[in-house]
Amino acid sequence: MKKFLLSAIIACFAIGAAAAQDRSSWAIGPRMGIYTHTGSEGAIFGIGAIGRYTFADHWRVEPGITALCEKGCSVDINADAQYLFSVARVWSVYPAIGVSANDIGGWSCGINIGAGTDFTIGRHWDVSAGFKWMLQTAKHHKNPIVITVGAAYKF
């Protein structure tokens, strides 16, 4: 029995050490953004959350939801695909393209085009900054430019 327990403990440590070498696949975190060029209201502040899933060495998807702080209740729902370029061990940059739906002045769908950067500040934490241009479908909407900052906890 002692040999079995010792073997099980060694196996758990070996699996844990091997799993620690893998890059984290999932991450979640808060995000703040400024939506500029939105029309007569001026810039709109938003606060929300993102999720990330890394499905290849350099590819990840990032869905998110943002509550827009303007008169009434507004929301922005989006999902972007990002390709990561490693600049240094703790720093990466990425272009992004995706889709979005929001109700800035009425519901509209669109395409996101942007770029951003991530900095690793700990074993499980990244901070990020980015911008994107949201090409909207509604004729009465302006196409906002969104500037974001946030953090992500990696699992």
Secondary structure, DSSP 8 states (H G I E B T S, - for coil): -HHHHHHHHHHHHHHHHHHHHS---EEEEEEEEEEES-STT--EEEEEEEEEEE-SSSEEEEEEEEEEESSS-EEEEEEEEEE-EEEETTEEEEEEEEEEEE-SSS-EEEEEEEEEEEEE-SSSEEEEEEEEEEEES-TTS---EEEEEEEEEE-
